[in-house]
Amino acid sequence: MAPILLNCMGSEHKDYIKQQVQVKNPYLDSMEEDILYHLSLSTKTHNLPEMFGDIKFVCVGGSANRMKAFAQFMHQELNLPGSPEDITDICEGTDRYCMYKVGPVLSISHGMGVPSISIMLHELIKLLHHAQCRDVVLFRLGTSGGVGLAPGTVVITEKAVDYSFRPQFEQVVLGKVITRSTELDEGVAKDLLQCSSELQNFPSVIGNTMCTHDFYEGQGRLDGALCSFSHEEKLEYLRKAYEAGVRNIEMESTVFAAMCRVCGLKAAVVCVVLLNRFEGDQITSPHDVLVEYQQRPQVLVSHYIKKRLGLIA
C-alpha cells in the first residue's frame, strides 16, 4: 500500500472526504442537548469539535487495560510530545468504558459482546458526528478462536457472519426484526493485508468472522457449565463454518460492521487467533505468548495508521 496523505487521497475518496460522519436519526437535530451518558460526555458540557474534531482513526477493543496500552503504544509510534504514561481517560467519569486520545487516534474499550459494544457504538458515532469529524476509519482490535488456523494468526475480516454464516446482523426493534448487512470495506482489508506482508513473522489472512452471542455454547465449546451437544456435532459445525469461509469466531463483529456500514463509516475487524478450535476449547498458551499474540492486531493497525499519515513508506 502506497503512503496515503490524509489531505491528498485521490479522486476515489473525494466524495467520502467531503462528508462528515452521519447519524441516521432525524430526532437528534431537535435535541437541545445530547448526553452521551456511558461516555460521560455531553454536547452542552463539552466542546466536542474542539476535543475530537481532528480524529481520523478510531480503534476499539474489549479490554480497558488493553486499549490504554494501545493508546500508550500509539503515543510512542507517532512520536508525540510528553510521556505515554501521562495520557488520561476521557471517560473517567464513568466505569463503563475507557477512552484515550493520542493525536488523530481515539482508543476506546467496548466490553464483551454485542449489547456492550452496540451501546458504545451509538454514543461513539454520535460523538464523531457532533465533533464534525471527516474521513474516519474505525477498527475493532481483538482476540478470537481460530477455525483451522494456528494460534497467533491475525484474521482481517472480509465479512462478519452470524451463526448460520450469513453476512447480516439482526436487531429487534419494537418487536420487529431489522436485518442489516455486515460487509466491511474491501479496500481497507486489502491495505491491512499488504501492511501485514511488510512486517516480519506476521501470519495473517483475510476471511469471514463468525459473531456469536456467548463464549461457550454459542461457540460450540464443550467446557462450559452447560453443554447440549456432542464432540462430533461440534466438529461438524466447525467444518461447515470453515467451508463457508469462516476463519475465526468472536462476539462483536456483526453489530460493529452493520452500524458502521449504515452510517457510511469505513471499518475493519482485526483479531488474532488464540487457539485452533478444531484442536480444543481452552486457551493453554503461556501468558507471555498470549501477551505477544494480543499485541499483533495493535502492531498491524499502527503500521496502517503510520502509512496513512505518511510517516513511513
DOVEXPA-886524 format. One record per residue (C-alpha): residue in one letter; x, y, z. Coordinates in Angstrom, 2 decimals. Layout:
N
['A',[X,Y,Z]]
...
END
This chain:
313
['M',[0.00,0.00,0.00]]
['A',[1.46,3.34,-1.03]]
['P',[1.61,6.12,1.57]]
['I',[-1.69,7.98,1.69]]
['L',[-1.73,11.57,2.89]]
['L',[-4.95,12.42,4.65]]
['N',[-5.49,15.57,2.63]]
['C',[-4.39,14.04,-0.66]]
['M',[-6.10,10.69,-1.07]]
['G',[-7.06,10.55,-4.74]]
['S',[-10.31,11.05,-6.62]]
['E',[-11.96,7.84,-5.41]]
['H',[-12.10,9.27,-1.89]]
['K',[-13.22,12.80,-2.92]]
['D',[-16.88,12.44,-2.03]]
['Y',[-16.07,10.48,1.11]]
['I',[-13.80,13.24,2.47]]
['K',[-16.45,15.92,1.92]]
['Q',[-18.97,14.06,4.01]]
['Q',[-18.99,14.33,7.77]]
['V',[-19.79,11.32,9.93]]
['Q',[-23.52,10.69,9.52]]
['V',[-26.13,9.58,12.01]]
['K',[-29.39,8.02,10.90]]
['N',[-31.73,9.59,13.44]]
['P',[-33.88,12.63,12.50]]
['Y',[-34.72,13.31,16.15]]
['L',[-31.17,14.27,17.15]]
['D',[-31.30,17.66,15.41]]
['S',[-34.18,18.81,17.59]]
['M',[-32.46,17.97,20.89]]
['E',[-31.12,20.91,22.89]]
['E',[-28.53,18.65,24.48]]
['D',[-27.28,15.18,23.64]]
['I',[-25.95,13.41,26.72]]
['L',[-23.53,10.60,25.83]]
['Y',[-24.25,9.02,29.18]]
['H',[-22.00,5.96,29.04]]
['L',[-19.05,8.05,27.82]]
['S',[-19.56,10.80,30.42]]
['L',[-19.73,13.46,27.68]]
['S',[-22.38,15.94,26.51]]
['T',[-22.88,18.48,23.74]]
['K',[-23.57,21.16,26.38]]
['T',[-20.79,20.47,28.86]]
['H',[-18.04,19.64,26.35]]
['N',[-16.77,21.31,23.18]]
['L',[-16.78,18.15,21.11]]
['P',[-15.46,19.69,17.84]]
['E',[-12.53,21.18,19.74]]
['M',[-11.84,17.98,21.64]]
['F',[-12.31,15.45,18.84]]
['G',[-12.57,17.26,15.51]]
['D',[-9.14,16.07,14.30]]
['I',[-9.85,12.36,14.87]]
['K',[-9.10,10.21,11.78]]
['F',[-8.74,6.73,13.29]]
['V',[-10.85,5.10,15.98]]
['C',[-9.67,1.82,17.48]]
['V',[-11.99,-0.15,19.76]]
['G',[-11.34,-3.29,21.77]]
['G',[-12.90,-5.23,24.62]]
['S',[-10.41,-4.73,27.44]]
['A',[-9.92,-1.36,29.15]]
['N',[-6.33,-2.20,30.04]]
['R',[-5.55,-3.33,26.50]]
['M',[-6.94,-0.14,24.97]]
['K',[-4.96,2.01,27.38]]
['A',[-1.83,0.05,26.44]]
['F',[-2.68,0.57,22.76]]
['A',[-3.04,4.32,23.30]]
['Q',[0.36,4.42,25.01]]
['F',[1.84,2.36,22.17]]
['M',[0.40,4.76,19.56]]
['H',[1.75,7.72,21.53]]
['Q',[5.24,6.26,21.09]]
['E',[4.71,5.21,17.46]]
['L',[3.55,8.71,16.47]]
['N',[6.42,10.36,18.39]]
['L',[4.03,12.65,20.22]]
['P',[5.36,15.06,22.85]]
['G',[5.14,14.18,26.51]]
['S',[5.13,10.82,28.23]]
['P',[2.80,7.96,27.21]]
['E',[2.29,7.36,30.92]]
['D',[0.56,10.73,31.24]]
['I',[-2.39,10.03,28.95]]
['T',[-5.73,10.41,30.71]]
['D',[-9.04,8.58,30.45]]
['I',[-11.56,10.97,28.87]]
['C',[-14.37,8.76,30.22]]
['E',[-13.08,8.75,33.79]]
['G',[-16.49,9.98,34.95]]
['T',[-17.92,6.52,34.22]]
['D',[-16.72,2.98,34.78]]
['R',[-18.45,1.57,31.68]]
['Y',[-15.80,2.35,29.07]]
['C',[-12.40,3.99,28.82]]
['M',[-11.30,6.43,26.11]]
['Y',[-7.88,7.85,25.24]]
['K',[-6.96,10.37,22.54]]
['V',[-3.45,10.36,21.08]]
['G',[-3.09,12.76,18.16]]
['P',[-5.60,11.77,15.45]]
['V',[-6.22,8.36,17.10]]
['L',[-9.01,7.53,19.53]]
['S',[-8.69,4.33,21.58]]
['I',[-11.85,3.06,23.31]]
['S',[-12.85,-0.08,25.20]]
['H',[-16.20,-1.72,24.43]]
['G',[-16.54,-4.60,26.89]]
['M',[-17.66,-8.08,25.81]]
['G',[-20.48,-9.00,23.48]]
['V',[-22.96,-7.33,21.12]]
['P',[-25.00,-5.42,23.74]]
['S',[-21.94,-3.78,25.29]]
['I',[-20.26,-2.75,22.02]]
['S',[-23.54,-1.56,20.47]]
['I',[-24.18,0.89,23.33]]
['M',[-20.66,2.26,22.94]]
['L',[-21.01,2.49,19.14]]
['H',[-24.24,4.50,19.31]]
['E',[-22.57,7.09,21.51]]
['L',[-19.24,6.97,19.65]]
['I',[-20.85,7.59,16.26]]
['K',[-22.89,10.45,17.71]]
['L',[-19.68,11.82,19.23]]
['L',[-17.91,11.76,15.85]]
['H',[-20.95,13.42,14.26]]
['H',[-21.18,16.19,16.87]]
['A',[-17.41,16.73,16.61]]
['Q',[-17.80,17.22,12.82]]
['C',[-15.20,14.55,12.08]]
['R',[-14.43,13.64,8.46]]
['D',[-12.74,10.73,6.71]]
['V',[-12.68,8.49,9.78]]
['V',[-11.71,4.80,9.73]]
['L',[-12.81,2.51,12.55]]
['F',[-11.04,-0.66,13.67]]
['R',[-12.08,-3.37,16.06]]
['L',[-8.98,-4.97,17.58]]
['G',[-9.48,-8.21,19.42]]
['T',[-8.82,-11.85,20.17]]
['S',[-10.71,-14.82,18.77]]
['G',[-10.91,-18.56,18.39]]
['G',[-9.46,-19.81,15.12]]
['V',[-11.22,-22.15,12.71]]
['G',[-8.47,-24.17,11.04]]
['L',[-5.79,-21.59,11.82]]
['A',[-2.73,-21.78,14.05]]
['P',[-2.56,-19.67,17.21]]
['G',[-1.01,-16.26,16.55]]
['T',[-2.56,-15.87,13.10]]
['V',[-4.21,-12.49,12.53]]
['V',[-7.56,-12.57,10.75]]
['I',[-8.61,-9.49,8.77]]
['T',[-12.37,-9.84,8.39]]
['E',[-13.91,-9.89,4.92]]
['K',[-17.48,-10.36,6.14]]
['A',[-18.86,-10.65,9.64]]
['V',[-21.37,-13.51,9.65]]
['D',[-23.96,-14.85,12.06]]
['Y',[-24.47,-18.38,13.43]]
['S',[-25.84,-19.51,10.04]]
['F',[-22.85,-17.96,8.22]]
['R',[-24.99,-15.16,6.73]]
['P',[-23.41,-11.69,6.37]]
['Q',[-26.09,-9.94,8.36]]
['F',[-26.99,-8.62,11.79]]
['E',[-30.50,-8.97,13.18]]
['Q',[-31.71,-6.29,15.57]]
['V',[-35.11,-6.48,17.27]]
['V',[-36.74,-3.03,17.15]]
['L',[-40.23,-2.53,18.63]]
['G',[-40.84,-6.25,18.41]]
['K',[-39.82,-6.48,14.76]]
['V',[-36.58,-7.92,13.35]]
['I',[-34.46,-5.45,11.38]]
['T',[-31.76,-7.06,9.21]]
['R',[-28.63,-5.12,8.25]]
['S',[-25.68,-6.02,6.05]]
['T',[-22.33,-6.71,7.71]]
['E',[-19.96,-6.33,4.76]]
['L',[-16.82,-4.39,5.59]]
['D',[-14.67,-2.08,3.47]]
['E',[-12.77,-4.23,0.97]]
['G',[-10.10,-1.60,0.33]]
['V',[-9.15,-1.22,3.99]]
['A',[-8.93,-5.02,4.37]]
['K',[-6.63,-5.32,1.36]]
['D',[-4.44,-2.48,2.62]]
['L',[-4.17,-4.17,6.02]]
['L',[-3.16,-7.45,4.37]]
['Q',[-0.47,-5.58,2.42]]
['C',[0.74,-3.98,5.64]]
['S',[0.99,-7.42,7.27]]
['S',[3.29,-8.58,4.48]]
['E',[5.66,-5.76,5.39]]
['L',[6.01,-6.99,8.98]]
['Q',[8.33,-9.84,9.95]]
['N',[6.92,-13.17,11.15]]
['F',[3.37,-11.91,10.92]]
['P',[0.97,-14.63,9.69]]
['S',[-2.30,-13.11,8.54]]
['V',[-5.27,-13.97,6.34]]
['I',[-8.47,-12.40,5.06]]
['G',[-11.53,-14.47,5.96]]
['N',[-15.01,-14.37,7.38]]
['T',[-15.53,-13.86,11.10]]
['M',[-18.46,-15.52,12.87]]
['C',[-20.07,-13.50,15.65]]
['T',[-21.88,-15.41,18.41]]
['H',[-24.00,-14.41,21.40]]
['D',[-21.79,-16.04,24.01]]
['F',[-18.39,-17.61,24.62]]
['Y',[-19.43,-21.17,25.46]]
['E',[-22.43,-22.96,23.93]]
['G',[-22.82,-20.38,21.16]]
['Q',[-19.28,-21.13,20.00]]
['G',[-19.64,-24.90,20.34]]
['R',[-17.45,-25.24,23.42]]
['L',[-17.58,-28.46,25.43]]
['D',[-16.20,-26.89,28.63]]
['G',[-19.00,-24.58,29.81]]
['A',[-21.41,-25.05,32.70]]
['L',[-23.94,-26.24,30.10]]
['C',[-23.41,-28.42,27.05]]
['S',[-26.25,-29.84,24.94]]
['F',[-24.29,-31.39,22.06]]
['S',[-21.61,-33.99,21.36]]
['H',[-17.97,-33.62,20.37]]
['E',[-18.85,-34.95,16.91]]
['E',[-21.63,-32.36,16.49]]
['K',[-19.22,-29.61,17.47]]
['L',[-16.66,-30.69,14.87]]
['E',[-19.33,-30.98,12.18]]
['Y',[-20.48,-27.39,12.87]]
['L',[-16.91,-26.10,12.74]]
['R',[-16.36,-27.92,9.44]]
['K',[-19.46,-26.25,8.00]]
['A',[-18.20,-22.90,9.23]]
['Y',[-14.81,-23.46,7.61]]
['E',[-16.44,-24.42,4.31]]
['A',[-18.44,-21.17,4.49]]
['G',[-15.20,-19.18,4.69]]
['V',[-15.21,-18.65,8.46]]
['R',[-11.70,-18.42,9.88]]
['N',[-12.37,-17.14,13.39]]
['I',[-15.09,-16.69,16.00]]
['E',[-15.73,-13.78,18.36]]
['M',[-18.68,-11.84,19.84]]
['E',[-18.86,-8.30,18.45]]
['S',[-18.13,-8.12,14.72]]
['T',[-21.64,-8.23,13.22]]
['V',[-23.06,-5.24,15.06]]
['F',[-19.79,-3.34,14.58]]
['A',[-19.84,-3.94,10.82]]
['A',[-23.58,-3.25,10.49]]
['M',[-23.60,0.04,12.38]]
['C',[-20.50,1.34,10.60]]
['R',[-21.97,0.40,7.22]]
['V',[-25.33,2.10,7.89]]
['C',[-23.55,5.30,8.96]]
['G',[-21.16,5.26,5.98]]
['L',[-18.04,4.65,8.06]]
['K',[-15.10,2.72,6.69]]
['A',[-14.32,-0.07,9.12]]
['A',[-12.22,-3.18,9.64]]
['V',[-12.09,-6.03,12.15]]
['V',[-8.62,-7.32,13.05]]
['C',[-8.46,-10.20,15.53]]
['V',[-5.68,-12.55,16.50]]
['V',[-6.36,-16.27,16.91]]
['L',[-5.55,-17.64,20.38]]
['L',[-6.27,-21.30,19.58]]
['N',[-7.46,-23.59,16.80]]
['R',[-10.97,-24.64,17.78]]
['F',[-10.64,-27.93,15.88]]
['E',[-7.99,-28.87,18.45]]
['G',[-9.67,-27.79,21.68]]
['D',[-11.71,-25.27,23.61]]
['Q',[-9.45,-23.95,26.35]]
['I',[-6.67,-21.41,25.89]]
['T',[-3.49,-23.09,27.10]]
['S',[-0.66,-20.95,25.67]]
['P',[1.74,-19.43,28.25]]
['H',[0.92,-15.92,29.45]]
['D',[3.89,-14.27,27.75]]
['V',[2.94,-15.88,24.43]]
['L',[-0.66,-14.69,24.76]]
['V',[0.52,-11.14,25.52]]
['E',[2.58,-11.11,22.31]]
['Y',[-0.34,-12.52,20.31]]
['Q',[-2.68,-9.84,21.66]]
['Q',[-0.28,-7.13,20.53]]
['R',[-0.35,-8.27,16.90]]
['P',[-3.59,-6.52,15.85]]
['Q',[-2.25,-3.36,17.51]]
['V',[1.04,-3.59,15.62]]
['L',[-0.73,-4.13,12.30]]
['V',[-3.18,-1.24,12.71]]
['S',[-0.38,1.01,13.95]]
['H',[1.55,0.23,10.76]]
['Y',[-1.54,1.05,8.67]]
['I',[-2.08,4.35,10.51]]
['K',[1.53,5.43,10.09]]
['K',[1.33,4.73,6.35]]
['R',[-1.90,6.70,6.09]]
['L',[-0.22,9.60,7.83]]
['G',[2.81,9.39,5.54]]
['L',[5.16,8.64,8.44]]
['I',[6.57,5.52,6.76]]
['A',[6.89,4.45,3.12]]
END
